Amino acid sequence: MFSSAKGSFNVLVYMHRYQPDTVSVILNGYLREYRSKLNAKISQLEAIETSADSSQAEKTRAAKDIEAMRKIIKELDDYEKDILYPLASENIAIDLDDGVKVNYNKLGKALQKITGLTEK
């Protein structure tokens, strides 16, 4: 389970389907796409926030949603910059014969922590 720090972004990968380029696929095909969709939604909400036709409740809700999405985007940016991009550059291969515990720990902080499975 690839997961950002606060869990705003999660991708479940079946270990038997993992390839050395899987992290790059997650980065380019999922994380960046998700961030683009969040940015588009922020643009829509900013239009509501500045519209004269919107009620005060709609404007307040839009402002709150924009702030929440900006926090998620910040989390995604940090996850990409600090963890996922460097890992994608490594093209890490796994060996199914090594078992889940060894292979899971090869991908380190990019994965969700699981008690008893992940190293400290």
PyMOL commands that set and color helices and strands:
alter all, ss='L'
color gray80, all
select helices_A, chain A and resi 15-17+22-50+56-90+96-98+100-106+108-110
alter helices_A, ss='H'
color red, helices_A
select strands_A, chain A and resi 2-3+10-11
alter strands_A, ss='S'
color yellow, strands_A
deselect
rebuild
show_as cartoon
